[in-house]
């Protein structure tokens, strides 16, 4: 079963987080997962995917304009309706708006007819309520990102398990 992770990345942090999610997804038997920068996607792979996770860096506490435009312009042709959707974010500061990025992506996924995933408390610790967020401390490339790797891998694993359960 195919799963896609789509992201926009300005510094490489969000790309790194996407790759961690794919790492967790591919731990699940019968899952083929790939990460795609929004500027270099495989439309057929995404159309065939049962689940799509979208990620963005926080840009003034919102998703980037490129991610917003991507979802608005491509949700229909990529067949988002009926797929399981998820979201993640990276930010420069702990108060950088990662949660609002995730909420806005999930809202756009629902508007496109997706079912949205949140393991929340039901999966135990770590509790990843809406989606994982990583903080790049002090705006230095990848500074502090490794502290969040486990949450992204676990999220990817749980997401893939839910896709198998549903589909």
Residue pairs with C-beta under 8 A, 6 or more apart in sequence:
1 30
1 31
1 32
1 50
1 163
1 164
1 167
2 31
2 32
2 33
2 34
2 45
2 48
2 49
2 50
3 22
3 25
3 31
3 32
3 33
3 34
3 49
3 50
3 51
3 52
3 53
3 159
3 160
3 163
4 33
4 34
4 35
4 36
4 45
4 46
4 49
4 51
4 52
4 53
5 18
5 21
5 22
5 25
5 33
5 34
5 35
5 36
5 52
5 53
5 54
5 55
5 156
6 18
6 35
6 36
6 38
6 41
6 46
6 52
6 53
6 54
6 55
6 70
7 14
7 15
7 17
7 18
7 35
7 36
7 37
7 38
7 54
7 55
7 56
7 67
8 14
8 37
8 38
8 55
8 56
8 57
8 63
8 64
8 66
8 67
8 70
9 15
9 16
9 18
9 37
9 57
10 57
10 64
11 57
11 136
11 141
12 141
12 142
13 57
13 90
13 134
13 136
13 141
13 142
13 145
14 55
14 56
14 57
14 89
14 90
15 35
15 37
16 142
16 145
17 55
17 88
17 90
17 132
17 134
17 145
17 148
17 152
18 35
18 53
18 55
18 88
19 35
20 149
20 152
20 153
20 156
21 33
21 35
21 53
21 55
21 88
21 132
21 152
21 153
21 155
21 156
21 159
22 33
22 34
22 35
22 156
23 152
23 153
23 156
24 152
24 153
24 154
24 155
24 156
24 157
24 158
24 159
24 160
25 31
25 33
25 156
25 157
25 159
25 160
26 32
26 33
26 160
27 153
27 156
27 157
27 160
28 157
28 160
28 161
28 164
30 164
31 160
31 163
31 164
33 156
33 160
34 42
34 45
36 42
36 45
36 46
38 66
38 67
38 70
39 66
43 77
43 78
46 52
46 78
46 79
47 78
47 79
49 83
50 83
50 84
50 163
50 166
50 167
51 83
51 84
51 85
51 86
51 117
51 159
51 160
51 162
51 163
52 78
52 80
52 83
52 84
52 85
52 86
52 109
52 114
53 85
53 86
53 87
53 88
53 131
53 156
53 159
54 67
54 71
54 85
54 86
54 87
54 88
54 105
54 109
55 87
55 88
55 89
55 90
55 105
56 63
56 64
56 67
56 89
56 90
56 101
56 105
57 64
57 89
57 90
57 91
57 101
58 89
58 90
58 91
58 92
58 96
58 97
58 98
58 100
58 101
59 65
60 97
61 96
61 97
61 100
61 101
62 68
62 97
62 100
62 101
62 104
63 89
63 101
63 104
63 105
67 105
68 104
68 108
71 105
71 108
71 109
71 112
72 108
75 81
75 108
75 109
75 111
75 112
75 113
76 112
80 109
80 112
80 113
80 114
81 112
81 113
81 114
82 113
82 114
82 115
83 114
83 115
84 114
84 115
84 116
84 117
84 159
84 162
84 163
84 166
84 167
85 106
85 109
85 110
85 112
85 114
85 115
85 116
85 117
86 106
86 116
86 117
86 131
86 155
86 159
87 101
87 102
87 105
87 106
87 109
87 116
87 130
87 131
88 102
88 131
88 132
88 133
88 152
88 155
89 97
89 98
89 99
89 101
89 102
89 105
89 131
89 132
89 133
89 134
90 98
90 133
90 134
90 135
90 136
90 145
91 97
91 98
91 101
91 133
91 134
91 135
91 136
92 135
92 136
92 139
93 135
94 135
96 135
98 133
98 134
98 135
99 130
99 133
102 130
102 131
102 133
103 130
105 131
106 116
106 130
106 131
109 116
110 116
115 166
117 159
117 162
118 128
118 129
118 130
118 131
119 127
119 128
119 155
119 158
119 162
120 127
120 128
120 129
121 127
121 129
123 158
126 150
126 151
126 154
128 151
128 154
128 155
128 158
131 155
132 148
132 151
132 152
132 155
133 148
134 145
134 147
134 148
134 151
134 152
135 144
135 147
135 148
136 142
136 143
136 144
136 145
137 143
137 144
138 144
